[in-house]
C-alpha cells in the first residue's frame, strides 16, 4: 500500500514538472517568434544609455519571458530579456502596445 502511494506521488510530481517545462518552453518559443520581440530588440539596440552602461550590445539572452495579450483590439506586450554587452549584462523589461498597425515602445526599465 505504501509503495503505491509513493508511486502516485512520484508520478504526480513528474507530471507537474513536465507541465511546467512545456508551458515555459512554449512561452519562450512564442515570445522569440513574435513581432513585438523583434521590434523590442531593435529599440534596445538604438538606446544610447544601454551602450553607455554595457558597451557594445553583443547578444540577447536565450530565454526571454513576459506576456503578449490583446484587450479590446489593442495588443500589449511586456517582455523581459537579458542584454549581453562587451562590458557587462543587463536585465531589461520593455512594455509596448500596438493599436492599429505598428508597435510603440511605452516603457523601458533597466535593471543594472
PyMOL commands that place a pseudoatom at each C-alpha (Angstrom):
pseudoatom trace, name=CA, resn=UNK, resi=1, chain=A, elem=C, hetatm=0, pos=[0.000, 0.000, 0.000]
pseudoatom trace, name=CA, resn=UNK, resi=2, chain=A, elem=C, hetatm=0, pos=[2.796, 2.414, 0.926]
pseudoatom trace, name=CA, resn=UNK, resi=3, chain=A, elem=C, hetatm=0, pos=[4.676, 1.632, -2.306]
pseudoatom trace, name=CA, resn=UNK, resi=4, chain=A, elem=C, hetatm=0, pos=[1.586, 2.504, -4.383]
pseudoatom trace, name=CA, resn=UNK, resi=5, chain=A, elem=C, hetatm=0, pos=[1.181, 5.810, -2.552]
pseudoatom trace, name=CA, resn=UNK, resi=6, chain=A, elem=C, hetatm=0, pos=[4.831, 6.729, -3.162]
pseudoatom trace, name=CA, resn=UNK, resi=7, chain=A, elem=C, hetatm=0, pos=[4.445, 5.737, -6.814]
pseudoatom trace, name=CA, resn=UNK, resi=8, chain=A, elem=C, hetatm=0, pos=[1.379, 8.021, -7.206]
pseudoatom trace, name=CA, resn=UNK, resi=9, chain=A, elem=C, hetatm=0, pos=[3.220, 10.916, -5.537]
pseudoatom trace, name=CA, resn=UNK, resi=10, chain=A, elem=C, hetatm=0, pos=[6.218, 10.372, -7.814]
pseudoatom trace, name=CA, resn=UNK, resi=11, chain=A, elem=C, hetatm=0, pos=[4.061, 10.242, -10.967]
pseudoatom trace, name=CA, resn=UNK, resi=12, chain=A, elem=C, hetatm=0, pos=[2.199, 13.385, -9.898]
pseudoatom trace, name=CA, resn=UNK, resi=13, chain=A, elem=C, hetatm=0, pos=[5.461, 15.250, -9.247]
pseudoatom trace, name=CA, resn=UNK, resi=14, chain=A, elem=C, hetatm=0, pos=[6.876, 14.172, -12.621]
pseudoatom trace, name=CA, resn=UNK, resi=15, chain=A, elem=C, hetatm=0, pos=[3.644, 15.253, -14.347]
pseudoatom trace, name=CA, resn=UNK, resi=16, chain=A, elem=C, hetatm=0, pos=[3.759, 18.677, -12.705]
pseudoatom trace, name=CA, resn=UNK, resi=17, chain=A, elem=C, hetatm=0, pos=[7.414, 19.159, -13.664]
pseudoatom trace, name=CA, resn=UNK, resi=18, chain=A, elem=C, hetatm=0, pos=[6.709, 18.171, -17.289]
pseudoatom trace, name=CA, resn=UNK, resi=19, chain=A, elem=C, hetatm=0, pos=[3.710, 20.530, -17.417]
pseudoatom trace, name=CA, resn=UNK, resi=20, chain=A, elem=C, hetatm=0, pos=[5.797, 23.455, -16.118]
pseudoatom trace, name=CA, resn=UNK, resi=21, chain=A, elem=C, hetatm=0, pos=[8.555, 22.717, -18.647]
pseudoatom trace, name=CA, resn=UNK, resi=22, chain=A, elem=C, hetatm=0, pos=[6.114, 22.529, -21.564]
pseudoatom trace, name=CA, resn=UNK, resi=23, chain=A, elem=C, hetatm=0, pos=[4.450, 25.829, -20.611]
pseudoatom trace, name=CA, resn=UNK, resi=24, chain=A, elem=C, hetatm=0, pos=[7.799, 27.585, -20.097]
pseudoatom trace, name=CA, resn=UNK, resi=25, chain=A, elem=C, hetatm=0, pos=[9.284, 26.329, -23.364]
pseudoatom trace, name=CA, resn=UNK, resi=26, chain=A, elem=C, hetatm=0, pos=[6.079, 27.156, -25.260]
pseudoatom trace, name=CA, resn=UNK, resi=27, chain=A, elem=C, hetatm=0, pos=[6.036, 30.700, -23.894]
pseudoatom trace, name=CA, resn=UNK, resi=28, chain=A, elem=C, hetatm=0, pos=[9.708, 31.195, -24.776]
pseudoatom trace, name=CA, resn=UNK, resi=29, chain=A, elem=C, hetatm=0, pos=[9.127, 29.999, -28.346]
pseudoatom trace, name=CA, resn=UNK, resi=30, chain=A, elem=C, hetatm=0, pos=[6.043, 32.223, -28.678]
pseudoatom trace, name=CA, resn=UNK, resi=31, chain=A, elem=C, hetatm=0, pos=[7.935, 35.313, -27.496]
pseudoatom trace, name=CA, resn=UNK, resi=32, chain=A, elem=C, hetatm=0, pos=[11.066, 34.573, -29.574]
pseudoatom trace, name=CA, resn=UNK, resi=33, chain=A, elem=C, hetatm=0, pos=[8.963, 34.349, -32.727]
pseudoatom trace, name=CA, resn=UNK, resi=34, chain=A, elem=C, hetatm=0, pos=[6.829, 37.425, -32.060]
pseudoatom trace, name=CA, resn=UNK, resi=35, chain=A, elem=C, hetatm=0, pos=[6.937, 40.714, -33.931]
pseudoatom trace, name=CA, resn=UNK, resi=36, chain=A, elem=C, hetatm=0, pos=[6.986, 42.555, -30.584]
pseudoatom trace, name=CA, resn=UNK, resi=37, chain=A, elem=C, hetatm=0, pos=[10.236, 40.818, -29.544]
pseudoatom trace, name=CA, resn=UNK, resi=38, chain=A, elem=C, hetatm=0, pos=[11.954, 41.687, -32.833]
pseudoatom trace, name=CA, resn=UNK, resi=39, chain=A, elem=C, hetatm=0, pos=[10.962, 45.339, -32.525]
pseudoatom trace, name=CA, resn=UNK, resi=40, chain=A, elem=C, hetatm=0, pos=[11.968, 45.435, -28.835]
pseudoatom trace, name=CA, resn=UNK, resi=41, chain=A, elem=C, hetatm=0, pos=[15.453, 44.186, -29.753]
pseudoatom trace, name=CA, resn=UNK, resi=42, chain=A, elem=C, hetatm=0, pos=[15.769, 46.904, -32.418]
pseudoatom trace, name=CA, resn=UNK, resi=43, chain=A, elem=C, hetatm=0, pos=[14.676, 49.588, -29.929]
pseudoatom trace, name=CA, resn=UNK, resi=44, chain=A, elem=C, hetatm=0, pos=[17.182, 48.337, -27.357]
pseudoatom trace, name=CA, resn=UNK, resi=45, chain=A, elem=C, hetatm=0, pos=[19.991, 48.470, -29.920]
pseudoatom trace, name=CA, resn=UNK, resi=46, chain=A, elem=C, hetatm=0, pos=[19.061, 52.110, -30.649]
pseudoatom trace, name=CA, resn=UNK, resi=47, chain=A, elem=C, hetatm=0, pos=[19.208, 53.195, -26.977]
pseudoatom trace, name=CA, resn=UNK, resi=48, chain=A, elem=C, hetatm=0, pos=[22.447, 55.084, -26.267]
pseudoatom trace, name=CA, resn=UNK, resi=49, chain=A, elem=C, hetatm=0, pos=[22.076, 54.722, -22.492]
pseudoatom trace, name=CA, resn=UNK, resi=50, chain=A, elem=C, hetatm=0, pos=[22.322, 50.942, -22.812]
pseudoatom trace, name=CA, resn=UNK, resi=51, chain=A, elem=C, hetatm=0, pos=[25.516, 51.191, -24.857]
pseudoatom trace, name=CA, resn=UNK, resi=52, chain=A, elem=C, hetatm=0, pos=[26.948, 53.544, -22.230]
pseudoatom trace, name=CA, resn=UNK, resi=53, chain=A, elem=C, hetatm=0, pos=[26.179, 51.057, -19.442]
pseudoatom trace, name=CA, resn=UNK, resi=54, chain=A, elem=C, hetatm=0, pos=[27.233, 47.753, -21.021]
pseudoatom trace, name=CA, resn=UNK, resi=55, chain=A, elem=C, hetatm=0, pos=[29.333, 48.631, -24.049]
pseudoatom trace, name=CA, resn=UNK, resi=56, chain=A, elem=C, hetatm=0, pos=[28.505, 47.342, -27.496]
pseudoatom trace, name=CA, resn=UNK, resi=57, chain=A, elem=C, hetatm=0, pos=[25.496, 45.004, -27.451]
pseudoatom trace, name=CA, resn=UNK, resi=58, chain=A, elem=C, hetatm=0, pos=[26.773, 41.573, -28.435]
pseudoatom trace, name=CA, resn=UNK, resi=59, chain=A, elem=C, hetatm=0, pos=[23.689, 39.421, -27.982]
pseudoatom trace, name=CA, resn=UNK, resi=60, chain=A, elem=C, hetatm=0, pos=[20.431, 38.835, -26.166]
pseudoatom trace, name=CA, resn=UNK, resi=61, chain=A, elem=C, hetatm=0, pos=[19.720, 36.099, -23.647]
pseudoatom trace, name=CA, resn=UNK, resi=62, chain=A, elem=C, hetatm=0, pos=[18.331, 32.788, -24.862]
pseudoatom trace, name=CA, resn=UNK, resi=63, chain=A, elem=C, hetatm=0, pos=[15.224, 32.740, -22.670]
pseudoatom trace, name=CA, resn=UNK, resi=64, chain=A, elem=C, hetatm=0, pos=[13.122, 35.907, -22.857]
pseudoatom trace, name=CA, resn=UNK, resi=65, chain=A, elem=C, hetatm=0, pos=[9.975, 35.913, -20.784]
pseudoatom trace, name=CA, resn=UNK, resi=66, chain=A, elem=C, hetatm=0, pos=[6.889, 38.042, -20.436]
pseudoatom trace, name=CA, resn=UNK, resi=67, chain=A, elem=C, hetatm=0, pos=[3.451, 38.228, -21.955]
pseudoatom trace, name=CA, resn=UNK, resi=68, chain=A, elem=C, hetatm=0, pos=[1.662, 39.358, -25.080]
pseudoatom trace, name=CA, resn=UNK, resi=69, chain=A, elem=C, hetatm=0, pos=[-2.086, 39.907, -24.846]
pseudoatom trace, name=CA, resn=UNK, resi=70, chain=A, elem=C, hetatm=0, pos=[-4.936, 41.615, -26.693]
pseudoatom trace, name=CA, resn=UNK, resi=71, chain=A, elem=C, hetatm=0, pos=[-7.547, 43.765, -24.936]
pseudoatom trace, name=CA, resn=UNK, resi=72, chain=A, elem=C, hetatm=0, pos=[-10.317, 45.482, -26.947]
pseudoatom trace, name=CA, resn=UNK, resi=73, chain=A, elem=C, hetatm=0, pos=[-8.355, 45.144, -30.190]
pseudoatom trace, name=CA, resn=UNK, resi=74, chain=A, elem=C, hetatm=0, pos=[-5.147, 46.639, -28.748]
pseudoatom trace, name=CA, resn=UNK, resi=75, chain=A, elem=C, hetatm=0, pos=[-2.154, 44.353, -28.318]
pseudoatom trace, name=CA, resn=UNK, resi=76, chain=A, elem=C, hetatm=0, pos=[0.061, 44.765, -25.261]
pseudoatom trace, name=CA, resn=UNK, resi=77, chain=A, elem=C, hetatm=0, pos=[3.469, 43.221, -24.683]
pseudoatom trace, name=CA, resn=UNK, resi=78, chain=A, elem=C, hetatm=0, pos=[5.682, 43.166, -21.633]
pseudoatom trace, name=CA, resn=UNK, resi=79, chain=A, elem=C, hetatm=0, pos=[8.968, 41.447, -22.386]
pseudoatom trace, name=CA, resn=UNK, resi=80, chain=A, elem=C, hetatm=0, pos=[11.822, 40.688, -20.034]
pseudoatom trace, name=CA, resn=UNK, resi=81, chain=A, elem=C, hetatm=0, pos=[15.190, 39.946, -21.573]
pseudoatom trace, name=CA, resn=UNK, resi=82, chain=A, elem=C, hetatm=0, pos=[18.863, 39.782, -20.799]
pseudoatom trace, name=CA, resn=UNK, resi=83, chain=A, elem=C, hetatm=0, pos=[21.115, 42.005, -22.908]
pseudoatom trace, name=CA, resn=UNK, resi=84, chain=A, elem=C, hetatm=0, pos=[24.769, 40.984, -23.096]
pseudoatom trace, name=CA, resn=UNK, resi=85, chain=A, elem=C, hetatm=0, pos=[27.308, 43.700, -23.830]
pseudoatom trace, name=CA, resn=UNK, resi=86, chain=A, elem=C, hetatm=0, pos=[31.057, 43.845, -24.196]
pseudoatom trace, name=CA, resn=UNK, resi=87, chain=A, elem=C, hetatm=0, pos=[31.477, 45.074, -20.584]
pseudoatom trace, name=CA, resn=UNK, resi=88, chain=A, elem=C, hetatm=0, pos=[28.571, 43.571, -18.634]
pseudoatom trace, name=CA, resn=UNK, resi=89, chain=A, elem=C, hetatm=0, pos=[24.989, 42.269, -18.793]
pseudoatom trace, name=CA, resn=UNK, resi=90, chain=A, elem=C, hetatm=0, pos=[21.673, 43.960, -18.063]
pseudoatom trace, name=CA, resn=UNK, resi=91, chain=A, elem=C, hetatm=0, pos=[18.141, 42.748, -17.449]
pseudoatom trace, name=CA, resn=UNK, resi=92, chain=A, elem=C, hetatm=0, pos=[15.666, 44.903, -19.343]
pseudoatom trace, name=CA, resn=UNK, resi=93, chain=A, elem=C, hetatm=0, pos=[11.874, 44.996, -19.199]
pseudoatom trace, name=CA, resn=UNK, resi=94, chain=A, elem=C, hetatm=0, pos=[10.141, 46.514, -22.214]
pseudoatom trace, name=CA, resn=UNK, resi=95, chain=A, elem=C, hetatm=0, pos=[6.465, 47.490, -22.358]
pseudoatom trace, name=CA, resn=UNK, resi=96, chain=A, elem=C, hetatm=0, pos=[4.893, 48.005, -25.770]
pseudoatom trace, name=CA, resn=UNK, resi=97, chain=A, elem=C, hetatm=0, pos=[1.496, 48.397, -27.358]
pseudoatom trace, name=CA, resn=UNK, resi=98, chain=A, elem=C, hetatm=0, pos=[0.117, 48.024, -30.857]
pseudoatom trace, name=CA, resn=UNK, resi=99, chain=A, elem=C, hetatm=0, pos=[-3.005, 49.991, -31.652]
pseudoatom trace, name=CA, resn=UNK, resi=100, chain=A, elem=C, hetatm=0, pos=[-3.567, 49.810, -35.379]
pseudoatom trace, name=CA, resn=UNK, resi=101, chain=A, elem=C, hetatm=0, pos=[-0.533, 48.689, -37.321]
pseudoatom trace, name=CA, resn=UNK, resi=102, chain=A, elem=C, hetatm=0, pos=[2.770, 49.279, -35.522]
pseudoatom trace, name=CA, resn=UNK, resi=103, chain=A, elem=C, hetatm=0, pos=[4.292, 48.547, -32.130]
pseudoatom trace, name=CA, resn=UNK, resi=104, chain=A, elem=C, hetatm=0, pos=[5.068, 51.558, -29.917]
pseudoatom trace, name=CA, resn=UNK, resi=105, chain=A, elem=C, hetatm=0, pos=[7.541, 51.382, -27.039]
pseudoatom trace, name=CA, resn=UNK, resi=106, chain=A, elem=C, hetatm=0, pos=[5.758, 52.743, -23.956]
pseudoatom trace, name=CA, resn=UNK, resi=107, chain=A, elem=C, hetatm=0, pos=[8.288, 51.981, -21.185]
pseudoatom trace, name=CA, resn=UNK, resi=108, chain=A, elem=C, hetatm=0, pos=[11.745, 50.530, -20.757]
pseudoatom trace, name=CA, resn=UNK, resi=109, chain=A, elem=C, hetatm=0, pos=[13.093, 49.528, -17.350]
pseudoatom trace, name=CA, resn=UNK, resi=110, chain=A, elem=C, hetatm=0, pos=[16.797, 48.787, -16.968]
pseudoatom trace, name=CA, resn=UNK, resi=111, chain=A, elem=C, hetatm=0, pos=[17.883, 46.643, -14.010]
pseudoatom trace, name=CA, resn=UNK, resi=112, chain=A, elem=C, hetatm=0, pos=[21.607, 47.061, -13.521]
for i in range(1, 112): cmd.bond("trace and resi %d" % i, "trace and resi %d" % (i + 1))
show_as sticks, trace
zoom trace
